[in-house]
Amino acid sequence: MKNFKMHLMNFLKMINKLLKITLVLFAFSSPVLAKQDSGHLIGERNANITIEIFASMTCPHCAKVHLEVLPGIIDNFTKNGKAKVILKDFPLDLAALNAAKISKCVATDSVLKFHDAIYSKQSEWMRGNNIDEVNIKIKKIASSFGIDDKQFESCLANKDNEEMVLKSRIEAKNLHDINSTPTIIINNKKYTGNFSIKDISKYINKIK
C-alpha cells in the first residue's frame, strides 16, 4: 500500500509538471490551435459532428458508457457518416494512466477492442496490493493483442506515451473545464444530459 501511494504521488506530480508546461504554451498561443483530434478516432474524420468521450479506464461509470452507450452511438451516427467519435484519456490514477499508455502500443485497428477488454474486465485488473500487481493484470490483457512482455515493459516506460496521455487530461481541463469522468463533449460543448443512448441521440439529432 505504501508503494501504491508513492506511485500515486508521482502520478500527481507528473500532472502538475505538465500542467505548468501547458499553461505556458497556452499563454503564447490561441486555444483553437490546441490539438483537438488526439485520441482514438472512430468514424470519418470529416464528419460534421464530433463526439469526444473523456474517460478514465478505472472509472466504473466510464465502463458503463463505453460498453452500453458507445455501441449505440457508433451504430446510429458513425456508421452513416453523421458523426465521429474520439476516445480521449483522462486518467484518474496511476492504474488508469498505465492502461492508457499500453493502449497507445496496440495496433490501430484493435484499439477499440482493447478498450472493450479493459472495460469489460475492469473489476478484475484494477485491484491489487500495489501497482506492480495491477500491471501484471494489464499485461495479461495486452498479451491477447499481440503485445509480449518485452513490448509491454517498453511501452510502459515510453515517456512520449506518458506525456500524450497526461496532455490529453490537461487539455481537457484547460479547454473544457473537465474535472470528472466520463465527460462527453459534442461539437466543443459539454453534454450535460443523461448518459443513455436515447438522450444522447436526441441531443445529437437536434444538431444541424
Backbone hydrogen bonds, N-H to C=O, Kabsch-Sander energy under -0.5 kcal/mol:
donor,donor_aa,acceptor,acceptor_aa,energy
5,K,1,M,-2.3
6,M,2,K,-1.9
7,H,3,N,-2.4
8,L,4,F,-2.2
9,M,5,K,-2.3
10,N,6,M,-2.0
11,F,7,H,-2.1
12,L,8,L,-2.2
13,K,9,M,-2.1
14,M,10,N,-2.2
15,I,11,F,-1.9
16,N,12,L,-2.2
17,K,13,K,-2.4
18,L,14,M,-2.5
19,L,15,I,-2.3
20,K,16,N,-1.9
21,I,17,K,-1.7
22,T,18,L,-2.8
23,L,19,L,-2.5
24,V,20,K,-1.7
25,L,21,I,-2.1
26,F,22,T,-2.6
27,A,23,L,-1.4
28,F,24,V,-0.7
28,F,25,L,-0.9
29,S,26,F,-0.9
33,L,30,S,-2.0
34,A,31,P,-1.7
36,Q,34,A,-0.6
40,H,87,L,-2.0
41,L,39,G,-0.6
42,I,85,V,-3.0
47,A,44,E,-1.7
49,I,82,K,-1.4
51,I,49,I,-0.5
51,I,84,K,-3.0
52,E,50,T,-0.6
52,E,185,I,-3.4
53,I,51,I,-0.5
53,I,86,I,-2.5
54,F,52,E,-0.6
54,F,183,T,-3.0
55,A,53,I,-0.6
55,A,88,K,-2.2
59,C,56,S,-2.0
63,A,59,C,-1.9
64,K,60,P,-1.9
65,V,61,H,-2.2
66,H,62,C,-2.8
67,L,63,A,-2.7
68,E,64,K,-2.5
69,V,64,K,-0.6
69,V,65,V,-1.7
70,L,65,V,-2.8
72,G,69,V,-0.7
73,I,69,V,-1.8
74,I,70,L,-2.7
75,D,71,P,-2.4
76,N,72,G,-2.7
77,F,73,I,-2.4
78,T,73,I,-1.1
78,T,74,I,-0.6
79,K,74,I,-2.2
81,G,78,T,-1.2
82,K,77,F,-0.9
83,A,77,F,-2.5
84,K,49,I,-2.7
85,V,42,I,-2.9
86,I,51,I,-2.8
87,L,40,H,-2.5
88,K,53,I,-2.9
88,K,86,I,-0.6
90,F,55,A,-2.3
97,L,93,D,-2.1
98,N,94,L,-2.6
99,A,95,A,-2.2
100,A,96,A,-2.3
101,K,97,L,-2.3
102,I,98,N,-2.1
103,S,99,A,-1.6
104,K,100,A,-0.8
104,K,101,K,-0.9
105,C,102,I,-1.8
106,V,103,S,-0.9
110,S,107,A,-2.6
111,V,107,A,-0.6
111,V,108,T,-1.0
114,F,110,S,-2.1
115,H,111,V,-2.4
116,D,112,L,-2.3
117,A,113,K,-2.3
118,I,114,F,-2.7
119,Y,115,H,-2.7
120,S,116,D,-2.6
121,K,117,A,-1.7
122,Q,119,Y,-1.1
124,E,121,K,-1.4
125,W,121,K,-1.8
126,M,122,Q,-2.0
133,E,130,N,-0.5
134,V,130,N,-1.4
135,N,131,I,-2.7
136,I,132,D,-1.8
137,K,133,E,-1.4
138,I,134,V,-2.2
139,K,135,N,-2.7
140,K,136,I,-1.6
141,I,137,K,-1.4
142,A,138,I,-2.7
143,S,139,K,-2.0
144,S,140,K,-0.6
144,S,141,I,-1.0
145,F,142,A,-2.0
146,G,143,S,-1.4
147,I,142,A,-1.6
148,D,146,G,-0.7
152,F,148,D,-2.6
153,E,149,D,-2.4
154,S,150,K,-2.1
155,C,151,Q,-2.6
156,L,152,F,-2.6
157,A,153,E,-1.6
158,N,154,S,-0.5
158,N,155,C,-0.9
159,K,157,A,-0.6
162,E,158,N,-1.8
163,E,159,K,-2.7
164,M,160,D,-2.1
165,V,161,N,-2.2
166,L,162,E,-2.4
167,K,163,E,-2.6
168,S,164,M,-1.5
169,R,165,V,-1.4
170,I,166,L,-2.3
171,E,167,K,-3.0
172,A,168,S,-1.6
173,K,169,R,-1.6
174,N,170,I,-2.5
175,L,171,E,-3.2
176,H,172,A,-1.8
177,D,173,K,-1.3
178,I,172,A,-1.3
183,T,54,F,-1.9
185,I,52,E,-2.7
185,I,183,T,-0.5
186,I,184,I,-0.5
186,I,189,K,-3.0
187,N,50,T,-2.7
187,N,185,I,-0.6
189,K,186,I,-1.2
191,Y,184,I,-3.2
196,S,194,N,-1.9
200,I,196,S,-2.6
201,S,197,I,-2.2
202,K,198,K,-1.8
203,Y,199,D,-2.0
204,I,200,I,-2.6
205,N,201,S,-2.8
206,K,202,K,-0.8
206,K,203,Y,-0.7
207,I,204,I,-1.6
